[in-house]
Amino acid sequence: MNRESIISLLGGTWTAYSELIRDSLRSDIPLLEKVNSDLLSNGGKQIRPMLSLLVSSALGQPGEESAVFAAATQLIHNATLFHDDVADCSSLRRGKPTLSAVIGPSAAVLVGDFWLSRAVRIVVSRPHQSEAIELFSKTLSDLAEGEMLQLQMASDASTAEKDYLRIIYCKTASLFETACRLAACSVDATQELTDAAGRYGAAVGMAFQIRDDIFDYQQGEIGKPVGLDLTEQKITLPLLGAMKNLPQSGQERIREQVRQIPDHPENCEAIRSFVLENGGVEYAGGRLGEFIAEAESALAAFPESGFRDALAALARYNAVRTK
C-alpha cells in the first residue's frame, strides 16, 4: 500500500487536515507567508498525521478534532526539525537544503516558533485539549531530553543499547505515540483502545528510527549521506550490534576510534567496514523486526477494517523502505 492509496483511503479526512494546516499558518507578513507556502509545497511524507488519521478512522468516525490533532502533530514535528537543523548546523535534510540554509538560522528559529505557536492555537478549546496539552508537552520534553542525552553520550562514546533505545524513543517514537493516542481520544475510543493505539505508535516510531540509522551504513534513497551519524560520533544500533560479540577490550578499542573521529575522520570508514563485516546491520534489522511485530500485535485490539490493514502495512513498510 503506497502513500497515494492511503490518502485515497482517508479521502475527505485527509483533505480536511491539509486545509487546516494551510489555514493555521496564514500570516499577513509577506516573508513568513512565502516561507510557509514554500515549506507546504515540499511537505514530505507526513507519516505522523497519516498514522493519526488512520487510527481515528480505524477506531471511530473522525471529525474536526481528529484533523486538528493530526495537524498539530505535523506542525510540532516540523518546528522541531527547523530548530534541530539550526542546532546541528545542518545544510541538508533528506537531500534538500534545510530552512536554516535557505533563510538563515535566526529566521529559521523564528519560523519554528511560529509553527509551534500555531499548533498550540488550534489545540486550545477543543474537547480533549487537556489530554492534548499534556501529551504534546511530554513529547516536547522527551525531545529535549533525548537530544541532551545523545549529546552527552556522543561526547565520550559511551552509548549502550539501553541508552540508544531511550534516545530514539525520546527523539522519534514519543511523537508517534502521542499522535496515535490523541487520534484515539478524538473519537472517544475506550482506554483499552487508546493504550493499544499508543503502543502501536511507539513501536512504529522505534522501527522508523532504526531504519533511518541503518541508512548510515547502507545507502538508501533517503538523501542522508552514509556515515553522517559516525561523523557526529553517534553510536547507533548497527554499531552496537556489531560490537556485541567482541570482548570488553575490543569494544573499548572501537569506542576509542569513535572518540578520535574529530582528529581522525578516516576512522569513520574503518568503523563502517567493521559494522558491515560483523553483522551490525543484520542485528539492527532483527531488532527493527521485533518492533514491527510489537506494532502489529497492538493492532489486534482494533476492529477489522481497511484502516487497520493500512496501519499494519505502514508498520511492515519500515522493514523495506529505502527513503
Residue pairs with C-beta under 8 A, 6 or more apart in sequence:
1 309
1 310
1 313
1 314
3 45
3 50
6 50
6 54
6 310
6 314
7 14
7 50
9 54
9 306
9 307
9 310
10 50
10 53
10 54
10 57
13 53
13 56
13 57
13 62
13 66
13 67
14 50
14 53
16 64
16 67
17 49
17 53
17 67
17 70
17 71
20 67
20 68
20 71
20 122
21 40
21 71
21 74
21 75
22 40
24 71
24 75
24 118
24 119
24 121
24 122
25 36
25 40
25 75
25 114
25 115
25 118
26 33
26 36
27 33
27 36
27 114
32 111
32 114
35 99
35 103
35 107
35 111
36 111
39 78
39 99
39 111
42 96
44 94
46 74
47 208
47 314
48 70
48 73
48 74
48 77
48 175
48 176
48 179
49 70
49 71
49 73
49 74
49 179
50 314
51 176
51 179
51 180
51 183
51 201
51 204
51 311
51 314
52 66
52 69
52 70
52 73
52 179
52 180
52 182
52 183
53 62
53 66
53 67
53 70
53 183
54 183
54 307
54 310
54 311
54 314
55 179
55 180
55 183
55 184
55 197
55 200
55 201
55 307
55 311
56 62
56 66
56 69
56 70
56 183
56 184
56 186
56 187
57 66
57 305
57 307
58 302
58 303
58 305
58 307
58 308
58 311
59 183
59 184
59 187
59 189
59 193
59 197
59 302
59 303
60 186
60 187
60 188
60 189
61 187
62 183
62 186
62 187
63 186
63 187
65 126
65 127
65 128
65 186
66 183
66 186
66 187
68 122
68 123
68 126
68 186
69 123
69 128
69 132
69 179
69 182
69 183
69 185
69 186
70 179
70 183
71 119
71 122
72 119
72 122
72 123
72 132
72 136
73 175
73 178
73 179
73 182
75 115
75 116
75 118
75 119
75 122
76 115
76 116
76 119
76 136
76 139
76 140
76 175
77 175
78 112
78 115
79 112
79 113
79 115
79 116
79 119
80 112
80 140
80 143
81 93
81 112
82 98
82 99
82 100
82 108
82 109
82 111
82 112
82 115
83 108
83 109
83 112
84 90
84 147
85 93
85 98
85 99
85 100
85 101
85 108
86 100
86 105
86 108
86 109
86 112
87 147
88 232
89 100
90 98
90 100
90 101
91 97
91 98
91 100
91 101
92 98
92 101
92 223
93 223
94 222
94 223
94 224
94 323
95 222
95 223
95 224
96 223
98 108
99 108
99 111
100 108
103 111
119 136
123 129
123 132
123 133
123 136
124 133
126 132
128 182
128 185
128 186
131 181
131 182
131 185
132 182
132 185
135 178
135 181
135 182
136 178
138 174
138 178
139 174
139 175
139 177
139 178
142 169
142 170
142 171
142 174
143 170
143 171
143 174
143 175
145 170
146 166
146 167
146 168
146 169
146 170
146 171
146 174
147 170
147 171
149 163
149 166
149 167
149 170
150 167
150 171
150 234
153 159
153 163
153 167
153 235
154 232
154 233
154 234
154 235
155 233
156 259
157 233
157 235
157 255
157 256
157 258
157 259
158 255
159 167
159 234
159 235
159 240
160 240
161 237
161 240
164 235
164 236
164 237
164 240
165 206
168 205
168 206
168 209
168 210
168 213
169 202
169 205
169 206
171 209
172 205
172 206
172 208
172 209
173 201
173 202
173 203
173 204
173 205
173 206
173 208
173 209
174 202
174 205
175 205
176 201
176 202
176 204
176 205
176 208
177 198
177 199
177 201
177 202
177 205
178 201
179 201
180 197
180 198
180 200
180 201
181 194
181 197
181 198
181 201
183 197
184 193
184 194
184 197
184 198
185 194
189 197
192 301
193 301
193 302
196 298
196 299
196 300
196 301
196 302
197 298
199 294
199 295
199 298
200 295
200 298
200 299
200 311
200 315
203 291
203 292
203 294
203 295
203 298
203 315
204 291
204 292
204 295
204 314
204 315
204 318
206 291
207 288
207 291
207 292
207 295
207 315
207 318
207 319
208 318
210 237
210 284
210 287
210 288
210 291
210 318
211 288
211 318
211 319
211 321
212 222
212 224
213 229
213 236
213 237
213 238
213 284
214 237
214 238
214 281
214 284
214 285
214 288
215 222
215 224
215 226
216 224
216 226
216 227
216 228
216 229
216 230
216 236
216 238
217 226
217 227
217 238
217 272
217 275
217 276
217 280
217 281
218 226
218 276
218 281
219 226
220 321
220 322
220 323
221 322
221 323
222 322
222 323
223 323
226 272
227 268
227 269
227 272
229 236
230 239
230 258
230 261
230 268
230 271
230 272
231 261
231 265
231 268
233 258
233 259
233 261
233 262
235 255
235 258
236 284
237 280
237 283
237 284
237 287
238 275
238 280
238 281
238 283
238 284
239 254
239 271
239 275
239 280
240 280
240 283
241 275
241 279
241 280
241 281
241 282
241 283
241 284
241 287
242 274
242 275
242 277
242 278
242 279
242 280
242 283
243 250
243 251
243 254
243 278
243 280
244 283
245 278
246 254
254 271
254 274
257 264
257 267
257 270
257 271
258 267
258 271
260 267
261 267
261 268
274 280
275 281
285 319
288 318
288 319
289 319
291 318
292 315
292 316
292 318
292 319
295 312
295 315
296 312
296 315
296 316
299 308
299 311
299 312
299 315
302 308
302 311
